[in-house]
Amino acid sequence: MSHANCQSCGMPIESGKYCQYCSDSDGNLHGFDETVERMTQFWRSQDQSLSADAARAKTLAHMASMPAWKGHPKLRGDA
């Protein structure tokens, strides 16, 4: 059985492009802003010492390295 990683967050998955947290029930990627919010909440749940701003910065840096978000205008500073 081959494993892959979610192209949005990097979580290990068995098939498809996106994990259950980054996609809807049809496998479509959630929007940028929703994904930022979900990942920011995840980082804060993992480390309660992170401020909202620090968790958001960590999220944006991580997303910039992921295939689903590479070149996104909001990560390039265009929007």
C-alpha positions in Angstrom: 0.0 0.0 0.0 1.5 3.3 -1.0 1.2 6.4 1.1 1.2 10.0 0.0 1.1 13.3 1.8 -1.7 15.9 1.6 -0.6 18.6 -0.8 -2.2 21.3 1.4 -0.8 20.4 4.9 1.6 17.5 4.5 -0.3 15.1 6.6 0.2 11.4 5.5 -2.8 10.1 3.5 -3.5 6.9 1.7 -5.0 8.3 -1.5 -6.0 11.5 -3.2 -4.4 14.9 -3.1 -5.8 16.3 0.2 -6.5 15.0 3.7 -9.9 15.0 5.3 -9.1 18.3 7.1 -8.1 20.2 4.0 -10.9 19.0 1.8 -14.7 18.7 1.6 -16.6 15.5 1.4 -16.0 15.5 -2.4 -12.2 15.8 -2.1 -12.2 19.5 -3.1 -9.6 21.7 -1.4 -11.0 24.2 1.1 -10.4 27.8 0.4 -7.3 29.7 1.4 -8.8 31.6 4.3 -10.6 28.6 5.7 -7.4 26.6 5.5 -5.4 29.3 7.3 -7.9 29.4 10.1 -8.0 25.6 10.5 -4.2 25.3 10.5 -3.8 28.2 12.9 -6.2 26.5 15.3 -4.3 23.3 14.9 -0.9 24.9 15.8 -2.5 26.6 18.8 -4.0 23.3 20.0 -0.6 21.7 19.8 1.2 24.5 21.6 -0.9 26.7 23.9 2.1 29.1 24.3 1.7 30.3 20.7 -0.1 33.6 20.3 -2.6 33.8 17.5 -0.2 35.9 15.5 2.7 33.4 16.0 0.4 30.5 15.0 -0.8 32.4 11.9 2.8 33.2 10.9 3.8 29.5 11.4 0.7 28.5 9.3 1.6 30.9 6.4 5.2 29.8 6.4 4.2 26.1 6.3 1.5 26.7 3.6 4.1 28.5 1.4 6.1 25.3 1.3 3.1 23.1 0.2 2.3 22.2 -3.4 -1.4 23.3 -3.1 -0.4 26.8 -2.0 2.9 27.5 -3.8 2.6 30.8 -5.6 -0.7 31.8 -4.0 -1.2 35.6 -4.1 -1.8 35.9 -0.4 1.5 34.1 0.3 3.4 36.2 -2.2 2.1 39.4 -0.7 0.1 40.3 -3.8 -3.2 40.3 -2.0 
